[in-house]
Amino acid sequence: MIGMCFMCFLILLIIGIVVTFIMFYLFKVRPVAGFRGLLTGIFVAWLGGWLGSPVFGNWWLHYGIVYYVPAILGAFVLYLFWACCKEAKGGK
């Protein structure tokens, strides 16, 4: 997972952007308000997507080392984990 190609990076970035917009605007899960929260959410979702395949396994459709379904699940899970930790800390 460390030595990924640029296209894999872009796929994870698109997954991170889509997951963040869904959580930020559709479900109103905003651990940090404003533009800073949006950028941080994209980073957290990208990281979750990157960790998705090693954690959830390698299955179904993929491009290179990025498996789409585990990457999407990982992005959602890490975003929600970040939101729960931020809320438990009292940072709204």
PyMOL Python script that loads the backbone (N, CA, C, O; Angstrom):
from pymol import cmd

cmd.read_pdbstr("""\
ATOM      1  N   MET A   1       0.813  -1.203   0.000  1.00  0.00           N
ATOM      2  CA  MET A   1       0.000   0.000   0.000  1.00  0.00           C
ATOM      3  C   MET A   1       0.857   1.268   0.000  1.00  0.00           C
ATOM      4  O   MET A   1       0.374   2.333  -0.384  1.00  0.00           O
ATOM      5  N   ILE A   2       2.097   1.171   0.417  1.00  0.00           N
ATOM      6  CA  ILE A   2       2.935   2.366   0.487  1.00  0.00           C
ATOM      7  C   ILE A   2       3.277   2.867  -0.916  1.00  0.00           C
ATOM      8  O   ILE A   2       3.130   4.057  -1.193  1.00  0.00           O
ATOM      9  N   GLY A   3       3.722   1.997  -1.791  1.00  0.00           N
ATOM     10  CA  GLY A   3       4.147   2.417  -3.123  1.00  0.00           C
ATOM     11  C   GLY A   3       3.004   2.369  -4.121  1.00  0.00           C
ATOM     12  O   GLY A   3       3.013   1.526  -5.018  1.00  0.00           O
ATOM     13  N   MET A   4       2.031   3.239  -3.991  1.00  0.00           N
ATOM     14  CA  MET A   4       0.893   3.216  -4.906  1.00  0.00           C
ATOM     15  C   MET A   4       1.141   4.135  -6.097  1.00  0.00           C
ATOM     16  O   MET A   4       1.922   5.084  -6.023  1.00  0.00           O
ATOM     17  N   CYS A   5       0.459   3.830  -7.193  1.00  0.00           N
ATOM     18  CA  CYS A   5       0.577   4.661  -8.386  1.00  0.00           C
ATOM     19  C   CYS A   5      -0.282   5.924  -8.216  1.00  0.00           C
ATOM     20  O   CYS A   5      -1.110   6.013  -7.310  1.00  0.00           O
ATOM     21  N   PHE A   6      -0.063   6.880  -9.098  1.00  0.00           N
ATOM     22  CA  PHE A   6      -0.783   8.150  -9.002  1.00  0.00           C
ATOM     23  C   PHE A   6      -2.283   7.963  -9.232  1.00  0.00           C
ATOM     24  O   PHE A   6      -3.092   8.645  -8.604  1.00  0.00           O
ATOM     25  N   MET A   7      -2.660   7.048 -10.124  1.00  0.00           N
ATOM     26  CA  MET A   7      -4.079   6.797 -10.390  1.00  0.00           C
ATOM     27  C   MET A   7      -4.768   6.223  -9.154  1.00  0.00           C
ATOM     28  O   MET A   7      -5.915   6.569  -8.874  1.00  0.00           O
ATOM     29  N   CYS A   8      -4.086   5.356  -8.415  1.00  0.00           N
ATOM     30  CA  CYS A   8      -4.644   4.817  -7.166  1.00  0.00           C
ATOM     31  C   CYS A   8      -4.840   5.933  -6.149  1.00  0.00           C
ATOM     32  O   CYS A   8      -5.848   5.965  -5.442  1.00  0.00           O
ATOM     33  N   PHE A   9      -3.875   6.850  -6.074  1.00  0.00           N
ATOM     34  CA  PHE A   9      -4.004   8.004  -5.188  1.00  0.00           C
ATOM     35  C   PHE A   9      -5.230   8.833  -5.562  1.00  0.00           C
ATOM     36  O   PHE A   9      -5.985   9.255  -4.686  1.00  0.00           O
ATOM     37  N   LEU A  10      -5.430   9.066  -6.857  1.00  0.00           N
ATOM     38  CA  LEU A  10      -6.589   9.850  -7.309  1.00  0.00           C
ATOM     39  C   LEU A  10      -7.911   9.141  -7.014  1.00  0.00           C
ATOM     40  O   LEU A  10      -8.890   9.787  -6.643  1.00  0.00           O
ATOM     41  N   ILE A  11      -7.943   7.827  -7.176  1.00  0.00           N
ATOM     42  CA  ILE A  11      -9.159   7.072  -6.864  1.00  0.00           C
ATOM     43  C   ILE A  11      -9.494   7.208  -5.385  1.00  0.00           C
ATOM     44  O   ILE A  11     -10.650   7.431  -5.026  1.00  0.00           O
ATOM     45  N   LEU A  12      -8.492   7.076  -4.529  1.00  0.00           N
ATOM     46  CA  LEU A  12      -8.722   7.242  -3.086  1.00  0.00           C
ATOM     47  C   LEU A  12      -9.133   8.670  -2.759  1.00  0.00           C
ATOM     48  O   LEU A  12      -9.959   8.887  -1.873  1.00  0.00           O
ATOM     49  N   LEU A  13      -8.569   9.641  -3.461  1.00  0.00           N
ATOM     50  CA  LEU A  13      -8.942  11.037  -3.234  1.00  0.00           C
ATOM     51  C   LEU A  13     -10.394  11.281  -3.636  1.00  0.00           C
ATOM     52  O   LEU A  13     -11.118  11.981  -2.928  1.00  0.00           O
ATOM     53  N   ILE A  14     -10.826  10.722  -4.749  1.00  0.00           N
ATOM     54  CA  ILE A  14     -12.227  10.869  -5.177  1.00  0.00           C
ATOM     55  C   ILE A  14     -13.161  10.194  -4.184  1.00  0.00           C
ATOM     56  O   ILE A  14     -14.208  10.745  -3.845  1.00  0.00           O
ATOM     57  N   ILE A  15     -12.791   8.998  -3.713  1.00  0.00           N
ATOM     58  CA  ILE A  15     -13.594   8.321  -2.693  1.00  0.00           C
ATOM     59  C   ILE A  15     -13.672   9.170  -1.431  1.00  0.00           C
ATOM     60  O   ILE A  15     -14.743   9.304  -0.840  1.00  0.00           O
ATOM     61  N   GLY A  16     -12.549   9.742  -1.016  1.00  0.00           N
ATOM     62  CA  GLY A  16     -12.529  10.594   0.171  1.00  0.00           C
ATOM     63  C   GLY A  16     -13.391  11.834   0.014  1.00  0.00           C
ATOM     64  O   GLY A  16     -14.081  12.230   0.953  1.00  0.00           O
ATOM     65  N   ILE A  17     -13.361  12.448  -1.150  1.00  0.00           N
ATOM     66  CA  ILE A  17     -14.175  13.646  -1.395  1.00  0.00           C
ATOM     67  C   ILE A  17     -15.658  13.296  -1.375  1.00  0.00           C
ATOM     68  O   ILE A  17     -16.457  14.002  -0.761  1.00  0.00           O
ATOM     69  N   VAL A  18     -16.025  12.204  -2.047  1.00  0.00           N
ATOM     70  CA  VAL A  18     -17.438  11.806  -2.101  1.00  0.00           C
ATOM     71  C   VAL A  18     -17.958  11.440  -0.716  1.00  0.00           C
ATOM     72  O   VAL A  18     -19.045  11.869  -0.329  1.00  0.00           O
ATOM     73  N   VAL A  19     -17.190  10.651   0.033  1.00  0.00           N
ATOM     74  CA  VAL A  19     -17.613  10.262   1.385  1.00  0.00           C
ATOM     75  C   VAL A  19     -17.738  11.488   2.281  1.00  0.00           C
ATOM     76  O   VAL A  19     -18.692  11.596   3.051  1.00  0.00           O
ATOM     77  N   THR A  20     -16.796  12.403   2.190  1.00  0.00           N
ATOM     78  CA  THR A  20     -16.853  13.607   3.018  1.00  0.00           C
ATOM     79  C   THR A  20     -18.062  14.463   2.674  1.00  0.00           C
ATOM     80  O   THR A  20     -18.737  14.959   3.575  1.00  0.00           O
ATOM     81  N   PHE A  21     -18.348  14.647   1.395  1.00  0.00           N
ATOM     82  CA  PHE A  21     -19.513  15.436   1.019  1.00  0.00           C
ATOM     83  C   PHE A  21     -20.805  14.771   1.460  1.00  0.00           C
ATOM     84  O   PHE A  21     -21.733  15.457   1.890  1.00  0.00           O
ATOM     85  N   ILE A  22     -20.885  13.447   1.363  1.00  0.00           N
ATOM     86  CA  ILE A  22     -22.077  12.738   1.834  1.00  0.00           C
ATOM     87  C   ILE A  22     -22.251  12.925   3.333  1.00  0.00           C
ATOM     88  O   ILE A  22     -23.348  13.237   3.797  1.00  0.00           O
ATOM     89  N   MET A  23     -21.185  12.739   4.087  1.00  0.00           N
ATOM     90  CA  MET A  23     -21.285  12.859   5.544  1.00  0.00           C
ATOM     91  C   MET A  23     -21.478  14.311   5.975  1.00  0.00           C
ATOM     92  O   MET A  23     -22.220  14.585   6.918  1.00  0.00           O
ATOM     93  N   PHE A  24     -20.819  15.234   5.295  1.00  0.00           N
ATOM     94  CA  PHE A  24     -20.829  16.640   5.696  1.00  0.00           C
ATOM     95  C   PHE A  24     -22.151  17.317   5.352  1.00  0.00           C
ATOM     96  O   PHE A  24     -22.692  18.070   6.162  1.00  0.00           O
ATOM     97  N   TYR A  25     -22.678  17.054   4.147  1.00  0.00           N
ATOM     98  CA  TYR A  25     -23.864  17.774   3.697  1.00  0.00           C
ATOM     99  C   TYR A  25     -25.159  16.959   3.767  1.00  0.00           C
ATOM    100  O   TYR A  25     -26.218  17.516   4.057  1.00  0.00           O
ATOM    101  N   LEU A  26     -25.090  15.663   3.509  1.00  0.00           N
ATOM    102  CA  LEU A  26     -26.301  14.857   3.511  1.00  0.00           C
ATOM    103  C   LEU A  26     -26.682  14.427   4.927  1.00  0.00           C
ATOM    104  O   LEU A  26     -27.837  14.560   5.331  1.00  0.00           O
ATOM    105  N   PHE A  27     -25.702  13.909   5.683  1.00  0.00           N
ATOM    106  CA  PHE A  27     -25.981  13.429   7.039  1.00  0.00           C
ATOM    107  C   PHE A  27     -25.675  14.461   8.125  1.00  0.00           C
ATOM    108  O   PHE A  27     -25.971  14.230   9.297  1.00  0.00           O
ATOM    109  N   LYS A  28     -25.088  15.587   7.748  1.00  0.00           N
ATOM    110  CA  LYS A  28     -24.765  16.691   8.674  1.00  0.00           C
ATOM    111  C   LYS A  28     -23.841  16.248   9.816  1.00  0.00           C
ATOM    112  O   LYS A  28     -23.976  16.715  10.947  1.00  0.00           O
ATOM    113  N   VAL A  29     -22.910  15.350   9.512  1.00  0.00           N
ATOM    114  CA  VAL A  29     -21.900  14.938  10.486  1.00  0.00           C
ATOM    115  C   VAL A  29     -20.703  15.850  10.269  1.00  0.00           C
ATOM    116  O   VAL A  29     -19.940  15.669   9.320  1.00  0.00           O
ATOM    117  N   ARG A  30     -20.540  16.834  11.156  1.00  0.00           N
ATOM    118  CA  ARG A  30     -19.489  17.838  11.000  1.00  0.00           C
ATOM    119  C   ARG A  30     -18.666  17.940  12.276  1.00  0.00           C
ATOM    120  O   ARG A  30     -18.969  18.761  13.142  1.00  0.00           O
ATOM    121  N   PRO A  31     -17.628  17.116  12.403  1.00  0.00           N
ATOM    122  CA  PRO A  31     -16.783  17.189  13.600  1.00  0.00           C
ATOM    123  C   PRO A  31     -16.090  18.545  13.747  1.00  0.00           C
ATOM    124  O   PRO A  31     -15.906  19.032  14.863  1.00  0.00           O
ATOM    125  N   VAL A  32     -15.711  19.146  12.634  1.00  0.00           N
ATOM    126  CA  VAL A  32     -15.116  20.474  12.629  1.00  0.00           C
ATOM    127  C   VAL A  32     -15.899  21.301  11.613  1.00  0.00           C
ATOM    128  O   VAL A  32     -16.093  20.876  10.474  1.00  0.00           O
ATOM    129  N   ALA A  33     -16.345  22.474  12.028  1.00  0.00           N
ATOM    130  CA  ALA A  33     -17.180  23.298  11.156  1.00  0.00           C
ATOM    131  C   ALA A  33     -16.338  24.033  10.117  1.00  0.00           C
ATOM    132  O   ALA A  33     -15.144  24.267  10.306  1.00  0.00           O
ATOM    133  N   GLY A  34     -16.983  24.381   9.035  1.00  0.00           N
ATOM    134  CA  GLY A  34     -16.364  25.229   8.031  1.00  0.00           C
ATOM    135  C   GLY A  34     -15.494  24.496   7.040  1.00  0.00           C
ATOM    136  O   GLY A  34     -15.502  23.268   6.957  1.00  0.00           O
ATOM    137  N   PHE A  35     -14.734  25.289   6.284  1.00  0.00           N
ATOM    138  CA  PHE A  35     -13.881  24.765   5.222  1.00  0.00           C
ATOM    139  C   PHE A  35     -12.767  23.889   5.776  1.00  0.00           C
ATOM    140  O   PHE A  35     -12.384  22.895   5.159  1.00  0.00           O
ATOM    141  N   ARG A  36     -12.250  24.258   6.939  1.00  0.00           N
ATOM    142  CA  ARG A  36     -11.206  23.462   7.579  1.00  0.00           C
ATOM    143  C   ARG A  36     -11.708  22.057   7.896  1.00  0.00           C
ATOM    144  O   ARG A  36     -10.974  21.080   7.745  1.00  0.00           O
ATOM    145  N   GLY A  37     -12.954  21.964   8.332  1.00  0.00           N
ATOM    146  CA  GLY A  37     -13.552  20.664   8.611  1.00  0.00           C
ATOM    147  C   GLY A  37     -13.733  19.839   7.353  1.00  0.00           C
ATOM    148  O   GLY A  37     -13.576  18.619   7.370  1.00  0.00           O
ATOM    149  N   LEU A  38     -14.062  20.507   6.268  1.00  0.00           N
ATOM    150  CA  LEU A  38     -14.230  19.807   4.995  1.00  0.00           C
ATOM    151  C   LEU A  38     -12.891  19.233   4.519  1.00  0.00           C
ATOM    152  O   LEU A  38     -12.828  18.078   4.097  1.00  0.00           O
ATOM    153  N   LEU A  39     -11.830  20.027   4.584  1.00  0.00           N
ATOM    154  CA  LEU A  39     -10.508  19.542   4.172  1.00  0.00           C
ATOM    155  C   LEU A  39     -10.005  18.432   5.092  1.00  0.00           C
ATOM    156  O   LEU A  39      -9.427  17.450   4.626  1.00  0.00           O
ATOM    157  N   THR A  40     -10.222  18.588   6.389  1.00  0.00           N
ATOM    158  CA  THR A  40      -9.810  17.556   7.329  1.00  0.00           C
ATOM    159  C   THR A  40     -10.606  16.275   7.097  1.00  0.00           C
ATOM    160  O   THR A  40     -10.060  15.176   7.191  1.00  0.00           O
ATOM    161  N   GLY A  41     -11.893  16.417   6.794  1.00  0.00           N
ATOM    162  CA  GLY A  41     -12.721  15.256   6.499  1.00  0.00           C
ATOM    163  C   GLY A  41     -12.248  14.513   5.262  1.00  0.00           C
ATOM    164  O   GLY A  41     -12.250  13.282   5.234  1.00  0.00           O
ATOM    165  N   ILE A  42     -11.844  15.255   4.241  1.00  0.00           N
ATOM    166  CA  ILE A  42     -11.325  14.615   3.028  1.00  0.00           C
ATOM    167  C   ILE A  42     -10.055  13.837   3.349  1.00  0.00           C
ATOM    168  O   ILE A  42      -9.873  12.720   2.865  1.00  0.00           O
ATOM    169  N   PHE A  43      -9.182  14.415   4.157  1.00  0.00           N
ATOM    170  CA  PHE A  43      -7.954  13.710   4.541  1.00  0.00           C
ATOM    171  C   PHE A  43      -8.265  12.454   5.348  1.00  0.00           C
ATOM    172  O   PHE A  43      -7.688  11.395   5.101  1.00  0.00           O
ATOM    173  N   VAL A  44      -9.175  12.571   6.313  1.00  0.00           N
ATOM    174  CA  VAL A  44      -9.529  11.414   7.154  1.00  0.00           C
ATOM    175  C   VAL A  44     -10.181  10.328   6.304  1.00  0.00           C
ATOM    176  O   VAL A  44      -9.871   9.150   6.477  1.00  0.00           O
ATOM    177  N   ALA A  45     -11.076  10.699   5.392  1.00  0.00           N
ATOM    178  CA  ALA A  45     -11.726   9.715   4.520  1.00  0.00           C
ATOM    179  C   ALA A  45     -10.712   9.085   3.564  1.00  0.00           C
ATOM    180  O   ALA A  45     -10.806   7.893   3.274  1.00  0.00           O
ATOM    181  N   TRP A  46      -9.749   9.857   3.071  1.00  0.00           N
ATOM    182  CA  TRP A  46      -8.706   9.300   2.209  1.00  0.00           C
ATOM    183  C   TRP A  46      -7.897   8.264   2.983  1.00  0.00           C
ATOM    184  O   TRP A  46      -7.607   7.181   2.476  1.00  0.00           O
ATOM    185  N   LEU A  47      -7.540   8.612   4.212  1.00  0.00           N
ATOM    186  CA  LEU A  47      -6.776   7.688   5.055  1.00  0.00           C
ATOM    187  C   LEU A  47      -7.579   6.419   5.332  1.00  0.00           C
ATOM    188  O   LEU A  47      -7.030   5.318   5.309  1.00  0.00           O
ATOM    189  N   GLY A  48      -8.873   6.571   5.592  1.00  0.00           N
ATOM    190  CA  GLY A  48      -9.731   5.406   5.796  1.00  0.00           C
ATOM    191  C   GLY A  48      -9.831   4.543   4.552  1.00  0.00           C
ATOM    192  O   GLY A  48      -9.836   3.315   4.640  1.00  0.00           O
ATOM    193  N   GLY A  49      -9.910   5.185   3.391  1.00  0.00           N
ATOM    194  CA  GLY A  49      -9.917   4.436   2.141  1.00  0.00           C
ATOM    195  C   GLY A  49      -8.619   3.695   1.901  1.00  0.00           C
ATOM    196  O   GLY A  49      -8.620   2.581   1.378  1.00  0.00           O
ATOM    197  N   TRP A  50      -7.516   4.308   2.280  1.00  0.00           N
ATOM    198  CA  TRP A  50      -6.204   3.692   2.129  1.00  0.00           C
ATOM    199  C   TRP A  50      -6.070   2.481   3.044  1.00  0.00           C
ATOM    200  O   TRP A  50      -5.466   1.477   2.664  1.00  0.00           O
ATOM    201  N   LEU A  51      -6.632   2.572   4.252  1.00  0.00           N
ATOM    202  CA  LEU A  51      -6.570   1.462   5.198  1.00  0.00           C
ATOM    203  C   LEU A  51      -7.674   0.434   4.974  1.00  0.00           C
ATOM    204  O   LEU A  51      -7.647  -0.635   5.584  1.00  0.00           O
ATOM    205  N   GLY A  52      -8.637   0.733   4.118  1.00  0.00           N
ATOM    206  CA  GLY A  52      -9.791  -0.142   3.929  1.00  0.00           C
ATOM    207  C   GLY A  52      -9.438  -1.529   3.429  1.00  0.00           C
ATOM    208  O   GLY A  52      -9.941  -2.516   3.966  1.00  0.00           O
ATOM    209  N   SER A  53      -8.593  -1.633   2.422  1.00  0.00           N
ATOM    210  CA  SER A  53      -8.252  -2.948   1.871  1.00  0.00           C
ATOM    211  C   SER A  53      -7.464  -3.818   2.851  1.00  0.00           C
ATOM    212  O   SER A  53      -7.781  -5.001   2.975  1.00  0.00           O
ATOM    213  N   PRO A  54      -6.454  -3.296   3.553  1.00  0.00           N
ATOM    214  CA  PRO A  54      -5.772  -4.158   4.523  1.00  0.00           C
ATOM    215  C   PRO A  54      -6.674  -4.591   5.678  1.00  0.00           C
ATOM    216  O   PRO A  54      -6.500  -5.684   6.217  1.00  0.00           O
ATOM    217  N   VAL A  55      -7.627  -3.755   6.062  1.00  0.00           N
ATOM    218  CA  VAL A  55      -8.477  -4.082   7.209  1.00  0.00           C
ATOM    219  C   VAL A  55      -9.657  -4.960   6.801  1.00  0.00           C
ATOM    220  O   VAL A  55      -9.914  -5.977   7.445  1.00  0.00           O
ATOM    221  N   PHE A  56     -10.375  -4.590   5.749  1.00  0.00           N
ATOM    222  CA  PHE A  56     -11.587  -5.308   5.348  1.00  0.00           C
ATOM    223  C   PHE A  56     -11.325  -6.401   4.313  1.00  0.00           C
ATOM    224  O   PHE A  56     -12.230  -7.180   4.011  1.00  0.00           O
ATOM    225  N   GLY A  57     -10.145  -6.479   3.778  1.00  0.00           N
ATOM    226  CA  GLY A  57      -9.811  -7.535   2.827  1.00  0.00           C
ATOM    227  C   GLY A  57      -9.832  -7.063   1.383  1.00  0.00           C
ATOM    228  O   GLY A  57     -10.249  -5.948   1.071  1.00  0.00           O
ATOM    229  N   ASN A  58      -9.373  -7.940   0.523  1.00  0.00           N
ATOM    230  CA  ASN A  58      -9.295  -7.634  -0.909  1.00  0.00           C
ATOM    231  C   ASN A  58     -10.377  -8.410  -1.630  1.00  0.00           C
ATOM    232  O   ASN A  58     -10.239  -9.614  -1.850  1.00  0.00           O
ATOM    233  N   TRP A  59     -11.442  -7.740  -1.996  1.00  0.00           N
ATOM    234  CA  TRP A  59     -12.534  -8.430  -2.674  1.00  0.00           C
ATOM    235  C   TRP A  59     -13.274  -7.488  -3.604  1.00  0.00           C
ATOM    236  O   TRP A  59     -13.315  -6.275  -3.400  1.00  0.00           O
ATOM    237  N   TRP A  60     -13.840  -8.069  -4.602  1.00  0.00           N
ATOM    238  CA  TRP A  60     -14.657  -7.499  -5.657  1.00  0.00           C
ATOM    239  C   TRP A  60     -13.834  -6.650  -6.608  1.00  0.00           C
ATOM    240  O   TRP A  60     -12.719  -7.045  -6.946  1.00  0.00           O
ATOM    241  N   LEU A  61     -14.323  -5.514  -7.052  1.00  0.00           N
ATOM    242  CA  LEU A  61     -13.668  -4.724  -8.093  1.00  0.00           C
ATOM    243  C   LEU A  61     -12.445  -3.985  -7.548  1.00  0.00           C
ATOM    244  O   LEU A  61     -12.419  -3.571  -6.389  1.00  0.00           O
ATOM    245  N   HIS A  62     -11.443  -3.830  -8.398  1.00  0.00           N
ATOM    246  CA  HIS A  62     -10.249  -3.108  -7.969  1.00  0.00           C
ATOM    247  C   HIS A  62      -9.545  -2.474  -9.153  1.00  0.00           C
ATOM    248  O   HIS A  62      -9.745  -2.863 -10.303  1.00  0.00           O
ATOM    249  N   TYR A  63      -8.722  -1.497  -8.846  1.00  0.00           N
ATOM    250  CA  TYR A  63      -7.788  -0.925  -9.802  1.00  0.00           C
ATOM    251  C   TYR A  63      -6.441  -0.898  -9.097  1.00  0.00           C
ATOM    252  O   TYR A  63      -6.290  -0.221  -8.081  1.00  0.00           O
ATOM    253  N   GLY A  64      -5.487  -1.606  -9.609  1.00  0.00           N
ATOM    254  CA  GLY A  64      -4.186  -1.675  -8.958  1.00  0.00           C
ATOM    255  C   GLY A  64      -4.330  -2.281  -7.571  1.00  0.00           C
ATOM    256  O   GLY A  64      -4.784  -3.416  -7.423  1.00  0.00           O
ATOM    257  N   ILE A  65      -3.945  -1.524  -6.568  1.00  0.00           N
ATOM    258  CA  ILE A  65      -4.030  -2.016  -5.195  1.00  0.00           C
ATOM    259  C   ILE A  65      -5.246  -1.477  -4.458  1.00  0.00           C
ATOM    260  O   ILE A  65      -5.423  -1.770  -3.275  1.00  0.00           O
ATOM    261  N   VAL A  66      -6.086  -0.699  -5.126  1.00  0.00           N
ATOM    262  CA  VAL A  66      -7.266  -0.109  -4.492  1.00  0.00           C
ATOM    263  C   VAL A  66      -8.488  -0.966  -4.812  1.00  0.00           C
ATOM    264  O   VAL A  66      -8.914  -1.046  -5.964  1.00  0.00           O
ATOM    265  N   TYR A  67      -9.043  -1.599  -3.793  1.00  0.00           N
ATOM    266  CA  TYR A  67     -10.303  -2.330  -3.922  1.00  0.00           C
ATOM    267  C   TYR A  67     -11.413  -1.370  -3.508  1.00  0.00           C
ATOM    268  O   TYR A  67     -11.390  -0.827  -2.403  1.00  0.00           O
ATOM    269  N   TYR A  68     -12.391  -1.161  -4.401  1.00  0.00           N
ATOM    270  CA  TYR A  68     -13.362  -0.082  -4.233  1.00  0.00           C
ATOM    271  C   TYR A  68     -14.234  -0.233  -2.987  1.00  0.00           C
ATOM    272  O   TYR A  68     -14.327   0.698  -2.187  1.00  0.00           O
ATOM    273  N   VAL A  69     -14.870  -1.381  -2.811  1.00  0.00           N
ATOM    274  CA  VAL A  69     -15.810  -1.544  -1.696  1.00  0.00           C
ATOM    275  C   VAL A  69     -15.106  -1.451  -0.340  1.00  0.00           C
ATOM    276  O   VAL A  69     -15.591  -0.724   0.527  1.00  0.00           O
ATOM    277  N   PRO A  70     -13.984  -2.151  -0.110  1.00  0.00           N
ATOM    278  CA  PRO A  70     -13.296  -1.972   1.172  1.00  0.00           C
ATOM    279  C   PRO A  70     -12.792  -0.539   1.387  1.00  0.00           C
ATOM    280  O   PRO A  70     -12.754  -0.058   2.520  1.00  0.00           O
ATOM    281  N   ALA A  71     -12.406   0.139   0.305  1.00  0.00           N
ATOM    282  CA  ALA A  71     -11.945   1.527   0.436  1.00  0.00           C
ATOM    283  C   ALA A  71     -13.093   2.441   0.852  1.00  0.00           C
ATOM    284  O   ALA A  71     -12.908   3.325   1.689  1.00  0.00           O
ATOM    285  N   ILE A  72     -14.276   2.238   0.275  1.00  0.00           N
ATOM    286  CA  ILE A  72     -15.436   3.053   0.642  1.00  0.00           C
ATOM    287  C   ILE A  72     -15.851   2.771   2.082  1.00  0.00           C
ATOM    288  O   ILE A  72     -16.136   3.696   2.843  1.00  0.00           O
ATOM    289  N   LEU A  73     -15.886   1.487   2.457  1.00  0.00           N
ATOM    290  CA  LEU A  73     -16.220   1.132   3.844  1.00  0.00           C
ATOM    291  C   LEU A  73     -15.216   1.735   4.826  1.00  0.00           C
ATOM    292  O   LEU A  73     -15.596   2.284   5.860  1.00  0.00           O
ATOM    293  N   GLY A  74     -13.939   1.626   4.490  1.00  0.00           N
ATOM    294  CA  GLY A  74     -12.902   2.184   5.357  1.00  0.00           C
ATOM    295  C   GLY A  74     -13.010   3.693   5.495  1.00  0.00           C
ATOM    296  O   GLY A  74     -12.787   4.235   6.577  1.00  0.00           O
ATOM    297  N   ALA A  75     -13.353   4.379   4.401  1.00  0.00           N
ATOM    298  CA  ALA A  75     -13.510   5.833   4.453  1.00  0.00           C
ATOM    299  C   ALA A  75     -14.672   6.224   5.357  1.00  0.00           C
ATOM    300  O   ALA A  75     -14.546   7.142   6.168  1.00  0.00           O
ATOM    301  N   PHE A  76     -15.812   5.531   5.222  1.00  0.00           N
ATOM    302  CA  PHE A  76     -16.963   5.825   6.084  1.00  0.00           C
ATOM    303  C   PHE A  76     -16.650   5.521   7.549  1.00  0.00           C
ATOM    304  O   PHE A  76     -16.967   6.317   8.434  1.00  0.00           O
ATOM    305  N   VAL A  77     -16.032   4.376   7.799  1.00  0.00           N
ATOM    306  CA  VAL A  77     -15.755   3.962   9.180  1.00  0.00           C
ATOM    307  C   VAL A  77     -14.789   4.924   9.856  1.00  0.00           C
ATOM    308  O   VAL A  77     -15.029   5.336  10.991  1.00  0.00           O
ATOM    309  N   LEU A  78     -13.708   5.289   9.187  1.00  0.00           N
ATOM    310  CA  LEU A  78     -12.748   6.194   9.824  1.00  0.00           C
ATOM    311  C   LEU A  78     -13.327   7.597  10.000  1.00  0.00           C
ATOM    312  O   LEU A  78     -13.030   8.268  10.988  1.00  0.00           O
ATOM    313  N   TYR A  79     -14.146   8.042   9.053  1.00  0.00           N
ATOM    314  CA  TYR A  79     -14.799   9.349   9.205  1.00  0.00           C
ATOM    315  C   TYR A  79     -15.719   9.340  10.422  1.00  0.00           C
ATOM    316  O   TYR A  79     -15.707  10.282  11.215  1.00  0.00           O
ATOM    317  N   LEU A  80     -16.515   8.283  10.576  1.00  0.00           N
ATOM    318  CA  LEU A  80     -17.417   8.193  11.729  1.00  0.00           C
ATOM    319  C   LEU A  80     -16.647   8.044  13.034  1.00  0.00           C
ATOM    320  O   LEU A  80     -17.040   8.604  14.057  1.00  0.00           O
ATOM    321  N   PHE A  81     -15.546   7.288  13.002  1.00  0.00           N
ATOM    322  CA  PHE A  81     -14.702   7.160  14.197  1.00  0.00           C
ATOM    323  C   PHE A  81     -14.121   8.507  14.596  1.00  0.00           C
ATOM    324  O   PHE A  81     -14.082   8.844  15.779  1.00  0.00           O
ATOM    325  N   TRP A  82     -13.670   9.275  13.616  1.00  0.00           N
ATOM    326  CA  TRP A  82     -13.136  10.617  13.876  1.00  0.00           C
ATOM    327  C   TRP A  82     -14.221  11.513  14.463  1.00  0.00           C
ATOM    328  O   TRP A  82     -13.968  12.272  15.400  1.00  0.00           O
ATOM    329  N   ALA A  83     -15.433  11.424  13.909  1.00  0.00           N
ATOM    330  CA  ALA A  83     -16.543  12.243  14.409  1.00  0.00           C
ATOM    331  C   ALA A  83     -16.902  11.864  15.847  1.00  0.00           C
ATOM    332  O   ALA A  83     -17.153  12.739  16.675  1.00  0.00           O
ATOM    333  N   CYS A  84     -16.926  10.584  16.139  1.00  0.00           N
ATOM    334  CA  CYS A  84     -17.245  10.130  17.510  1.00  0.00           C
ATOM    335  C   CYS A  84     -16.173  10.552  18.497  1.00  0.00           C
ATOM    336  O   CYS A  84     -16.485  10.978  19.609  1.00  0.00           O
ATOM    337  N   CYS A  85     -14.914  10.440  18.104  1.00  0.00           N
ATOM    338  CA  CYS A  85     -13.823  10.865  18.998  1.00  0.00           C
ATOM    339  C   CYS A  85     -13.866  12.361  19.239  1.00  0.00           C
ATOM    340  O   CYS A  85     -13.625  12.822  20.355  1.00  0.00           O
ATOM    341  N   LYS A  86     -14.171  13.114  18.205  1.00  0.00           N
ATOM    342  CA  LYS A  86     -14.246  14.567  18.334  1.00  0.00           C
ATOM    343  C   LYS A  86     -15.421  14.963  19.227  1.00  0.00           C
ATOM    344  O   LYS A  86     -15.307  15.901  20.016  1.00  0.00           O
ATOM    345  N   GLU A  87     -16.546  14.258  19.112  1.00  0.00           N
ATOM    346  CA  GLU A  87     -17.702  14.551  19.935  1.00  0.00           C
ATOM    347  C   GLU A  87     -17.467  14.146  21.381  1.00  0.00           C
ATOM    348  O   GLU A  87     -17.882  14.855  22.297  1.00  0.00           O
ATOM    349  N   ALA A  88     -16.803  13.006  21.597  1.00  0.00           N
ATOM    350  CA  ALA A  88     -16.520  12.545  22.957  1.00  0.00           C
ATOM    351  C   ALA A  88     -15.563  13.498  23.667  1.00  0.00           C
ATOM    352  O   ALA A  88     -15.621  13.669  24.884  1.00  0.00           O
ATOM    353  N   LYS A  89     -14.691  14.108  22.885  1.00  0.00           N
ATOM    354  CA  LYS A  89     -13.739  15.072  23.449  1.00  0.00           C
ATOM    355  C   LYS A  89     -14.423  16.405  23.776  1.00  0.00           C
ATOM    356  O   LYS A  89     -13.902  17.220  24.538  1.00  0.00           O
ATOM    357  N   GLY A  90     -15.599  16.600  23.181  1.00  0.00           N
ATOM    358  CA  GLY A  90     -16.341  17.831  23.435  1.00  0.00           C
ATOM    359  C   GLY A  90     -16.075  18.941  22.443  1.00  0.00           C
ATOM    360  O   GLY A  90     -16.291  20.117  22.736  1.00  0.00           O
ATOM    361  N   GLY A  91     -15.605  18.562  21.265  1.00  0.00           N
ATOM    362  CA  GLY A  91     -15.261  19.578  20.270  1.00  0.00           C
ATOM    363  C   GLY A  91     -16.280  19.699  19.168  1.00  0.00           C
ATOM    364  O   GLY A  91     -16.107  19.093  18.111  1.00  0.00           O
ATOM    365  N   LYS A  92     -17.312  20.441  19.366  1.00  0.00           N
ATOM    366  CA  LYS A  92     -18.298  20.688  18.312  1.00  0.00           C
ATOM    367  C   LYS A  92     -18.241  22.113  17.882  1.00  0.00           C
ATOM    368  O   LYS A  92     -18.995  22.522  17.000  1.00  0.00           O
TER     369      LYS A  92
END
""", "prot")
cmd.dss("prot")
cmd.show_as("cartoon", "prot")
cmd.util.cbc("prot")
cmd.orient("prot")
